[in-house]
Amino acid sequence: MVSDGSHPPGQPATTRDHRQAVEAEVRWRSALEQYATRSPSHDPHGADADFPLCLLRTLKTASHETGHMFSMQHCTLYECNMCGCNHREEADRRPLWLCPHCLAKLCHATGADPIRRFKDLSAFSKRTGLKVEEEFYEKSLAIFERAK
């Protein structure tokens, strides 16, 4: 199989990589088609009070499925966004953020700078009213900056 550009030079995509990418795309499309179920009122144009929970559910699903597109598997080490879930209540209990193990995988796969990432995520969380997430990203940022 010819590399699709998502693999290092000289390392062609495998059948397994291709299958995982296709499965992630199918899950992503399914998530988009079911967008209205992210809102507690099941109305994507519903009340403003529904927006924070709808946004959080959408971000969790989108970032989780994007992780699969980077060949990240379900996390079994910690509670993080890459944990699998079987129903909405279970998904609501999972955090938006990644555990240290999955964060390392993401940074390796994308070349992301964790300090820049936490700054951007904190600012986004503040703008959108995701207070728990903002607090987590601020604490994580402080830890990374102290370790510099």
C-alpha positions in Angstrom: 0.0 0.0 0.0 1.3 3.5 -0.9 1.9 5.9 1.9 -0.8 8.6 2.2 1.6 11.1 3.7 0.6 10.5 7.3 3.5 8.1 7.9 7.2 8.9 8.1 9.1 8.7 4.8 10.1 5.2 4.0 7.4 3.7 6.2 4.3 2.9 4.0 0.9 2.8 5.4 -0.2 -0.7 6.4 -3.5 -2.3 5.8 -4.2 -1.9 9.6 -3.4 1.9 9.4 -5.8 2.2 6.5 -8.5 0.3 8.2 -8.2 2.4 11.4 -8.4 5.6 9.4 -11.5 4.4 7.6 -13.1 3.3 10.9 -12.3 6.7 12.4 -13.8 8.5 9.4 -17.0 6.4 9.7 -17.2 7.2 13.4 -16.6 10.9 12.7 -19.3 11.0 10.1 -21.7 9.3 12.4 -20.9 11.8 15.2 -21.6 14.7 12.8 -24.9 13.1 11.7 -26.0 12.7 15.3 -25.0 16.3 16.3 -28.4 17.1 17.6 -28.1 14.5 20.3 -25.3 16.5 21.8 -27.9 19.0 23.1 -29.8 18.1 26.2 -33.0 19.3 24.5 -32.0 17.4 21.3 -32.3 20.6 19.4 -29.1 22.0 17.9 -30.8 25.4 17.7 -32.1 25.1 21.3 -31.8 27.4 24.3 -28.6 29.2 25.1 -28.5 27.2 28.4 -27.9 24.0 26.4 -24.8 25.5 24.6 -22.0 24.6 27.1 -23.0 21.0 27.5 -23.6 20.7 23.7 -20.2 22.2 23.0 -18.5 20.0 25.5 -20.0 16.8 24.1 -19.2 17.9 20.6 -15.6 18.7 21.5 -15.1 15.4 23.3 -16.4 13.4 20.4 -14.5 15.4 17.7 -11.2 15.3 19.6 -11.6 11.6 20.5 -12.3 10.6 16.9 -9.5 12.8 15.6 -7.2 10.9 18.0 -8.1 7.7 16.2 -7.2 9.4 12.9 -3.7 9.7 14.4 -3.8 6.0 15.1 -4.3 6.5 18.8 -6.2 3.6 20.5 -8.5 3.7 23.4 -6.7 4.6 26.6 -6.8 2.0 29.4 -4.2 3.7 31.6 -6.0 6.8 32.9 -9.3 8.6 32.6 -8.9 10.7 29.6 -10.5 11.8 26.3 -9.2 8.7 24.5 -11.0 6.2 26.8 -13.8 4.3 25.1 -17.4 4.7 26.2 -20.6 2.8 25.5 -23.3 5.4 26.3 -23.8 9.1 26.8 -23.7 9.0 30.6 -20.3 7.3 30.5 -19.1 9.8 27.9 -20.2 12.7 30.1 -18.0 11.4 32.9 -14.9 11.4 30.7 -12.8 14.5 30.7 -12.0 16.5 27.6 -8.3 16.5 28.2 -5.7 13.8 27.5 -3.7 11.9 30.1 0.1 12.2 30.1 0.5 9.0 28.0 -2.0 10.1 25.3 -0.6 13.7 25.3 2.9 12.3 24.6 1.5 10.3 21.7 -0.3 13.3 20.3 2.7 15.6 20.6 4.9 12.9 19.0 2.4 12.4 16.1 1.8 16.1 15.4 4.9 17.8 16.7 2.7 19.9 19.0 4.3 22.0 21.7 2.5 21.0 25.0 3.1 24.5 26.5 1.6 26.3 23.4 -1.2 23.7 23.3 -2.1 24.3 27.0 -2.0 28.1 26.5 -4.4 27.8 23.5 -6.7 25.3 25.2 -6.9 27.5 28.3 -7.7 30.6 26.3 -10.4 28.7 24.3 -11.9 27.3 27.5 -12.0 30.7 29.1 -13.7 32.2 26.0 -16.3 29.5 25.8 -17.1 29.2 29.6 -15.6 25.7 30.1 -14.4 26.5 33.6 -13.4 23.0 34.7 -11.4 22.5 31.5 -9.8 26.0 31.8 -8.7 25.2 35.4 -7.1 21.8 34.3 -5.3 23.4 31.3 -4.0 26.3 33.6 -2.6 23.8 36.1 -1.1 21.7 33.4 0.5 24.7 31.8 2.0 25.7 35.2 3.5 22.2 35.6 5.1 22.3 32.1 6.4 25.8 32.6 8.0 24.9 35.9 9.7 21.9 34.3 11.2 24.1 31.5 
